[in-house]
Amino acid sequence: MKATEKDIEETGLVGVIMLTAGIIGAAVIPIFSDKSLKRKPFLIVGAGQISGIIFIFGINKFGIPSFLLD
């Protein structure tokens, strides 16, 4: 399968969005964590989001997580 110019452009755009969101999140989330004086809820939510993202990106076109097929 040959990558088209549009595929490469979309991949770059997704990368920029992820990088920007990570930088903003790294600056904003600690502010809320410090104000609430609790870290545990923020860590739990973050771990849940990461596991959800891994699951979503691991699903193939048949709806089966790719890590279950290996």
C-alpha positions, 0 to 999 in steps of 0.5 A, spaced: 500 500 500 502 506 497 502 512 502 498 518 498 500 525 500 493 526 503 495 520 508 502 523 510 498 530 511 493 527 516 498 523 519 502 530 521 496 533 523 494 528 528 501 528 530 501 536 531 494 535 535 497 530 540 503 534 541 499 540 542 494 537 547 500 533 551 503 540 552 497 544 554 495 538 558 502 538 562 501 545 564 493 545 566 492 539 569 497 540 575 494 547 576 487 543 578 491 538 581 494 543 586 488 547 587 484 540 589 490 538 593 489 531 591 493 527 585 489 520 586 483 522 582 487 525 576 492 519 576 486 514 575 482 518 570 489 519 566 490 511 566 483 510 564 484 515 558 490 511 556 488 504 557 481 507 552 486 510 547 490 503 547 484 499 546 481 504 541 487 504 536 488 497 537 482 495 534 482 492 527 477 493 521 473 487 524 472 490 531 477 485 534 483 488 538 489 487 534 493 484 540 488 479 541 489 476 535 497 475 536 
